[in-house]
Amino acid sequence: MSDDIQQSFQVVSRKELDTRNIAKKISSLFHEGDLIILDGDLGAGKTHFVKGFAEGLHSQDLVTSPTFSLANFYRSSSSPLLHIDLYRIDSETELNDLGLYEYFDQSITIIEWGKKFSNCFDSYVLITFQLIDHEIRQISFSAKGVLCWEKVEKIKQELAEE
């Protein structure tokens, strides 16, 4: 399979709780060193996804958008979670200056607004949120890199079991 990003599959979230439950359900498939990029407009559900993901990892930490702090770390009973928001970052130099790469191997990393820097990463799962209306979102899963494609296939199987 090619390393190029291709559409894999989509699910529909009819409310915020659905988005959180989707993330919660798939969180166990991820481990330290895994990278997830979240893409979508403001208010599309990216931070709600991270909240559900942290719940799935049994984190007791309060999950908030790191728009101004740029990065938040959340403890969990399995893998630490690094939540990054690159909305205000404009260049690869700024991204590199954050010094966050050294934590990627030690945590599951989720990056909001990371698609604009996707060329900086060799492999990742890309989750795209598209607003259909006020409540409904289409969530698309794709990947770059063979191992991440395998993970997307596992996500597809996990979510099909509902």
C-alpha atoms as an extended CHARMM CRD file, in Angstrom:
* protein
*
       162  EXT
         1         1  MET       CA              0.0000000000        0.0000000000        0.0000000000  PROA      1               0.0000000000
         2         2  SER       CA              1.2280000000        3.4870000000       -0.8010000000  PROA      2               0.0000000000
         3         3  ASP       CA              2.3340000000        5.9050000000        1.9060000000  PROA      3               0.0000000000
         4         4  ASP       CA              0.1780000000        8.5750000000        0.2780000000  PROA      4               0.0000000000
         5         5  ILE       CA             -2.8640000000        9.7450000000        2.1800000000  PROA      5               0.0000000000
         6         6  GLN       CA             -6.0490000000        8.2700000000        0.7820000000  PROA      6               0.0000000000
         7         7  GLN       CA             -9.5800000000        8.2770000000        2.1140000000  PROA      7               0.0000000000
         8         8  SER       CA            -10.2460000000        5.1580000000        4.1540000000  PROA      8               0.0000000000
         9         9  PHE       CA            -13.6810000000        5.4240000000        5.7680000000  PROA      9               0.0000000000
        10        10  GLN       CA            -16.1330000000        7.7480000000        7.5020000000  PROA      10              0.0000000000
        11        11  VAL       CA            -18.5080000000        7.6040000000       10.4350000000  PROA      11              0.0000000000
        12        12  VAL       CA            -21.2560000000       10.0340000000       11.4230000000  PROA      12              0.0000000000
        13        13  SER       CA            -21.4470000000       11.6530000000       14.8390000000  PROA      13              0.0000000000
        14        14  ARG       CA            -24.9430000000       12.9250000000       15.6020000000  PROA      14              0.0000000000
        15        15  LYS       CA            -24.0050000000       14.7170000000       18.8260000000  PROA      15              0.0000000000
        16        16  GLU       CA            -21.0230000000       15.6920000000       20.9730000000  PROA      16              0.0000000000
        17        17  LEU       CA            -21.3700000000       12.5370000000       23.0690000000  PROA      17              0.0000000000
        18        18  ASP       CA            -21.0610000000       10.3860000000       19.9130000000  PROA      18              0.0000000000
        19        19  THR       CA            -17.7630000000       12.0870000000       19.0520000000  PROA      19              0.0000000000
        20        20  ARG       CA            -16.4540000000       11.4700000000       22.5550000000  PROA      20              0.0000000000
        21        21  ASN       CA            -17.6020000000        7.8410000000       22.5080000000  PROA      21              0.0000000000
        22        22  ILE       CA            -15.9390000000        7.1800000000       19.1440000000  PROA      22              0.0000000000
        23        23  ALA       CA            -12.6500000000        8.4950000000       20.5260000000  PROA      23              0.0000000000
        24        24  LYS       CA            -13.0660000000        6.5950000000       23.7850000000  PROA      24              0.0000000000
        25        25  LYS       CA            -13.6950000000        3.3530000000       21.9110000000  PROA      25              0.0000000000
        26        26  ILE       CA            -10.5960000000        3.5950000000       19.6970000000  PROA      26              0.0000000000
        27        27  SER       CA             -8.1570000000        4.9960000000       22.2800000000  PROA      27              0.0000000000
        28        28  SER       CA             -6.9860000000        1.5300000000       23.3480000000  PROA      28              0.0000000000
        29        29  LEU       CA             -5.6100000000        0.9470000000       19.8320000000  PROA      29              0.0000000000
        30        30  PHE       CA             -2.9540000000        3.6350000000       20.3130000000  PROA      30              0.0000000000
        31        31  HSD       CA              0.3570000000        3.5070000000       22.1680000000  PROA      31              0.0000000000
        32        32  GLU       CA              3.4080000000        5.6440000000       22.9010000000  PROA      32              0.0000000000
        33        33  GLY       CA              4.9440000000        6.8840000000       19.6890000000  PROA      33              0.0000000000
        34        34  ASP       CA              1.6300000000        7.0540000000       17.8060000000  PROA      34              0.0000000000
        35        35  LEU       CA              0.6680000000       10.3520000000       16.1820000000  PROA      35              0.0000000000
        36        36  ILE       CA             -2.8680000000       11.4980000000       15.3990000000  PROA      36              0.0000000000
        37        37  ILE       CA             -3.5620000000       14.6630000000       13.4160000000  PROA      37              0.0000000000
        38        38  LEU       CA             -7.0130000000       16.2130000000       13.8090000000  PROA      38              0.0000000000
        39        39  ASP       CA             -8.3090000000       18.4490000000       11.0330000000  PROA      39              0.0000000000
        40        40  GLY       CA            -11.5170000000       20.4410000000       10.7350000000  PROA      40              0.0000000000
        41        41  ASP       CA            -13.0410000000       23.8650000000       11.1330000000  PROA      41              0.0000000000
        42        42  LEU       CA            -13.4320000000       25.6840000000       14.4440000000  PROA      42              0.0000000000
        43        43  GLY       CA            -16.1800000000       24.0110000000       16.4610000000  PROA      43              0.0000000000
        44        44  ALA       CA            -16.0490000000       20.7910000000       14.4610000000  PROA      44              0.0000000000
        45        45  GLY       CA            -15.4130000000       18.5810000000       17.5120000000  PROA      45              0.0000000000
        46        46  LYS       CA            -11.6470000000       18.1500000000       17.6820000000  PROA      46              0.0000000000
        47        47  THR       CA            -11.2930000000       18.9700000000       21.3830000000  PROA      47              0.0000000000
        48        48  HSD       CA            -14.3610000000       16.8720000000       22.2500000000  PROA      48              0.0000000000
        49        49  PHE       CA            -12.6440000000       14.0050000000       20.4700000000  PROA      49              0.0000000000
        50        50  VAL       CA             -9.5440000000       14.4940000000       22.6520000000  PROA      50              0.0000000000
        51        51  LYS       CA            -11.7390000000       14.5480000000       25.7770000000  PROA      51              0.0000000000
        52        52  GLY       CA            -13.2050000000       11.1680000000       24.8300000000  PROA      52              0.0000000000
        53        53  PHE       CA             -9.7910000000        9.8030000000       23.9230000000  PROA      53              0.0000000000
        54        54  ALA       CA             -8.4150000000       10.7980000000       27.3490000000  PROA      54              0.0000000000
        55        55  GLU       CA            -11.4530000000        9.1860000000       29.0190000000  PROA      55              0.0000000000
        56        56  GLY       CA            -10.7090000000        5.9840000000       27.1020000000  PROA      56              0.0000000000
        57        57  LEU       CA             -7.1720000000        6.0570000000       28.4910000000  PROA      57              0.0000000000
        58        58  HSD       CA             -8.6480000000        6.4710000000       32.0100000000  PROA      58              0.0000000000
        59        59  SER       CA             -7.1240000000        9.9110000000       32.4590000000  PROA      59              0.0000000000
        60        60  GLN       CA             -8.4640000000       11.8690000000       35.4120000000  PROA      60              0.0000000000
        61        61  ASP       CA             -6.9980000000       15.1190000000       34.0800000000  PROA      61              0.0000000000
        62        62  LEU       CA             -9.2020000000       17.9640000000       32.8540000000  PROA      62              0.0000000000
        63        63  VAL       CA             -8.8930000000       18.1680000000       29.0590000000  PROA      63              0.0000000000
        64        64  THR       CA             -8.9370000000       21.6900000000       27.6470000000  PROA      64              0.0000000000
        65        65  SER       CA             -8.0180000000       23.1680000000       24.3060000000  PROA      65              0.0000000000
        66        66  PRO       CA             -4.3370000000       24.1260000000       24.2610000000  PROA      66              0.0000000000
        67        67  THR       CA             -4.9010000000       26.9810000000       21.7980000000  PROA      67              0.0000000000
        68        68  PHE       CA             -2.9630000000       29.4510000000       23.9600000000  PROA      68              0.0000000000
        69        69  SER       CA             -0.7200000000       27.0750000000       25.9300000000  PROA      69              0.0000000000
        70        70  LEU       CA              0.0590000000       25.1990000000       22.6610000000  PROA      70              0.0000000000
        71        71  ALA       CA              0.4650000000       21.8460000000       24.4500000000  PROA      71              0.0000000000
        72        72  ASN       CA             -1.1040000000       19.9810000000       27.3480000000  PROA      72              0.0000000000
        73        73  PHE       CA              0.0340000000       16.7030000000       28.8730000000  PROA      73              0.0000000000
        74        74  TYR       CA             -2.5190000000       14.3110000000       30.3640000000  PROA      74              0.0000000000
        75        75  ARG       CA             -1.6320000000       11.3870000000       32.6040000000  PROA      75              0.0000000000
        76        76  SER       CA             -3.3580000000        8.0460000000       32.1590000000  PROA      76              0.0000000000
        77        77  SER       CA             -3.1970000000        4.4970000000       33.4200000000  PROA      77              0.0000000000
        78        78  SER       CA             -1.6690000000        3.3380000000       30.1360000000  PROA      78              0.0000000000
        79        79  SER       CA              0.1360000000        5.8870000000       27.9480000000  PROA      79              0.0000000000
        80        80  PRO       CA              0.6580000000        9.5990000000       28.5500000000  PROA      80              0.0000000000
        81        81  LEU       CA             -1.2440000000       11.8330000000       26.1410000000  PROA      81              0.0000000000
        82        82  LEU       CA              0.3080000000       14.9250000000       24.5640000000  PROA      82              0.0000000000
        83        83  HSD       CA             -2.3480000000       17.2890000000       23.1460000000  PROA      83              0.0000000000
        84        84  ILE       CA             -0.9620000000       19.9990000000       20.8340000000  PROA      84              0.0000000000
        85        85  ASP       CA             -2.8010000000       22.8420000000       19.1060000000  PROA      85              0.0000000000
        86        86  LEU       CA             -0.9630000000       24.3910000000       16.1430000000  PROA      86              0.0000000000
        87        87  TYR       CA             -3.6640000000       26.9220000000       15.1980000000  PROA      87              0.0000000000
        88        88  ARG       CA             -1.3980000000       29.8800000000       16.0220000000  PROA      88              0.0000000000
        89        89  ILE       CA              1.8110000000       28.3310000000       14.6290000000  PROA      89              0.0000000000
        90        90  ASP       CA              2.6550000000       29.5480000000       11.1330000000  PROA      90              0.0000000000
        91        91  SER       CA              5.9550000000       27.9470000000       10.1610000000  PROA      91              0.0000000000
        92        92  GLU       CA              7.9830000000       24.7670000000       10.5110000000  PROA      92              0.0000000000
        93        93  THR       CA             10.6150000000       26.8260000000       12.3260000000  PROA      93              0.0000000000
        94        94  GLU       CA              8.0500000000       27.8240000000       14.9690000000  PROA      94              0.0000000000
        95        95  LEU       CA              6.9560000000       24.1940000000       15.2450000000  PROA      95              0.0000000000
        96        96  ASN       CA             10.5450000000       23.0300000000       15.7210000000  PROA      96              0.0000000000
        97        97  ASP       CA             11.1750000000       25.7800000000       18.2930000000  PROA      97              0.0000000000
        98        98  LEU       CA              8.3960000000       24.3760000000       20.5070000000  PROA      98              0.0000000000
        99        99  GLY       CA             10.7120000000       21.4740000000       21.4120000000  PROA      99              0.0000000000
       100       100  LEU       CA              7.8540000000       18.9740000000       21.5500000000  PROA      100             0.0000000000
       101       101  TYR       CA              9.2740000000       16.3340000000       19.1870000000  PROA      101             0.0000000000
       102       102  GLU       CA             11.2970000000       14.8110000000       22.0220000000  PROA      102             0.0000000000
       103       103  TYR       CA              8.0460000000       13.7980000000       23.7490000000  PROA      103             0.0000000000
       104       104  PHE       CA              6.5020000000       12.0200000000       20.7610000000  PROA      104             0.0000000000
       105       105  ASP       CA              8.1200000000        8.6480000000       21.5070000000  PROA      105             0.0000000000
       106       106  GLN       CA              7.0660000000        8.8670000000       25.1650000000  PROA      106             0.0000000000
       107       107  SER       CA              3.3700000000        9.6070000000       24.6010000000  PROA      107             0.0000000000
       108       108  ILE       CA              0.4160000000        9.2900000000       22.2930000000  PROA      108             0.0000000000
       109       109  THR       CA              0.4270000000       12.6230000000       20.4900000000  PROA      109             0.0000000000
       110       110  ILE       CA             -2.7160000000       14.2980000000       19.1660000000  PROA      110             0.0000000000
       111       111  ILE       CA             -2.2520000000       17.4720000000       17.1500000000  PROA      111             0.0000000000
       112       112  GLU       CA             -5.1220000000       19.8170000000       16.3770000000  PROA      112             0.0000000000
       113       113  TRP       CA             -4.5570000000       21.9420000000       13.2680000000  PROA      113             0.0000000000
       114       114  GLY       CA             -1.5760000000       19.7550000000       12.3910000000  PROA      114             0.0000000000
       115       115  LYS       CA             -2.4610000000       19.0340000000        8.7860000000  PROA      115             0.0000000000
       116       116  LYS       CA             -0.6510000000       22.1810000000        7.6290000000  PROA      116             0.0000000000
       117       117  PHE       CA              2.5530000000       20.5510000000        8.9260000000  PROA      117             0.0000000000
       118       118  SER       CA              1.7970000000       16.9840000000        7.8290000000  PROA      118             0.0000000000
       119       119  ASN       CA              4.8950000000       16.9380000000        5.6080000000  PROA      119             0.0000000000
       120       120  CYS       CA              6.9720000000       17.0950000000        8.8370000000  PROA      120             0.0000000000
       121       121  PHE       CA              5.7880000000       13.6310000000        9.9080000000  PROA      121             0.0000000000
       122       122  ASP       CA              6.5900000000       10.2440000000        8.3830000000  PROA      122             0.0000000000
       123       123  SER       CA              3.4690000000        8.4870000000        9.6140000000  PROA      123             0.0000000000
       124       124  TYR       CA              0.2290000000        9.4170000000       11.3350000000  PROA      124             0.0000000000
       125       125  VAL       CA             -3.4800000000        8.7580000000       11.5310000000  PROA      125             0.0000000000
       126       126  LEU       CA             -5.4590000000       11.6730000000       10.0960000000  PROA      126             0.0000000000
       127       127  ILE       CA             -8.9380000000       12.2660000000       11.4980000000  PROA      127             0.0000000000
       128       128  THR       CA            -10.9570000000       14.9150000000        9.6780000000  PROA      128             0.0000000000
       129       129  PHE       CA            -14.1040000000       16.4960000000       11.1030000000  PROA      129             0.0000000000
       130       130  GLN       CA            -16.6390000000       17.9620000000        8.6890000000  PROA      130             0.0000000000
       131       131  LEU       CA            -19.6430000000       19.8910000000        9.9910000000  PROA      131             0.0000000000
       132       132  ILE       CA            -22.8260000000       18.6680000000        8.3370000000  PROA      132             0.0000000000
       133       133  ASP       CA            -25.0620000000       20.8570000000       10.5090000000  PROA      133             0.0000000000
       134       134  HSD       CA            -25.0730000000       22.2300000000       14.0640000000  PROA      134             0.0000000000
       135       135  GLU       CA            -24.9250000000       18.7710000000       15.6930000000  PROA      135             0.0000000000
       136       136  ILE       CA            -23.9600000000       16.3110000000       12.9600000000  PROA      136             0.0000000000
       137       137  ARG       CA            -20.3580000000       15.7060000000       11.9160000000  PROA      137             0.0000000000
       138       138  GLN       CA            -18.7980000000       13.3660000000        9.4150000000  PROA      138             0.0000000000
       139       139  ILE       CA            -15.5660000000       11.9860000000       10.8380000000  PROA      139             0.0000000000
       140       140  SER       CA            -13.1400000000       10.6050000000        8.2640000000  PROA      140             0.0000000000
       141       141  PHE       CA            -10.1910000000        8.3490000000        9.0490000000  PROA      141             0.0000000000
       142       142  SER       CA             -7.1320000000        8.0400000000        6.8210000000  PROA      142             0.0000000000
       143       143  ALA       CA             -3.4090000000        7.6220000000        7.3420000000  PROA      143             0.0000000000
       144       144  LYS       CA              0.1130000000        8.0830000000        6.1070000000  PROA      144             0.0000000000
       145       145  GLY       CA              2.5130000000        5.1870000000        6.5880000000  PROA      145             0.0000000000
       146       146  VAL       CA              1.9270000000        1.4430000000        6.4570000000  PROA      146             0.0000000000
       147       147  LEU       CA              1.6680000000        0.9350000000       10.2290000000  PROA      147             0.0000000000
       148       148  CYS       CA             -0.8440000000        3.7530000000       10.5040000000  PROA      148             0.0000000000
       149       149  TRP       CA             -2.8960000000        2.2730000000        7.6550000000  PROA      149             0.0000000000
       150       150  GLU       CA             -3.0300000000       -0.9530000000        9.6600000000  PROA      150             0.0000000000
       151       151  LYS       CA             -4.2180000000        1.0490000000       12.6590000000  PROA      151             0.0000000000
       152       152  VAL       CA             -6.9650000000        2.6870000000       10.5760000000  PROA      152             0.0000000000
       153       153  GLU       CA             -8.1330000000       -0.7780000000        9.5240000000  PROA      153             0.0000000000
       154       154  LYS       CA             -8.3170000000       -1.7490000000       13.2190000000  PROA      154             0.0000000000
       155       155  ILE       CA            -10.2700000000        1.4400000000       13.9450000000  PROA      155             0.0000000000
       156       156  LYS       CA            -12.6900000000        0.5470000000       11.1550000000  PROA      156             0.0000000000
       157       157  GLN       CA            -13.2060000000       -2.9280000000       12.6520000000  PROA      157             0.0000000000
       158       158  GLU       CA            -13.6070000000       -1.5090000000       16.1680000000  PROA      158             0.0000000000
       159       159  LEU       CA            -16.2230000000        1.0250000000       15.1180000000  PROA      159             0.0000000000
       160       160  ALA       CA            -18.0680000000       -1.5230000000       12.9390000000  PROA      160             0.0000000000
       161       161  GLU       CA            -18.7630000000       -3.6050000000       16.0470000000  PROA      161             0.0000000000
       162       162  GLU       CA            -21.2640000000       -1.0270000000       17.3220000000  PROA      162             0.0000000000
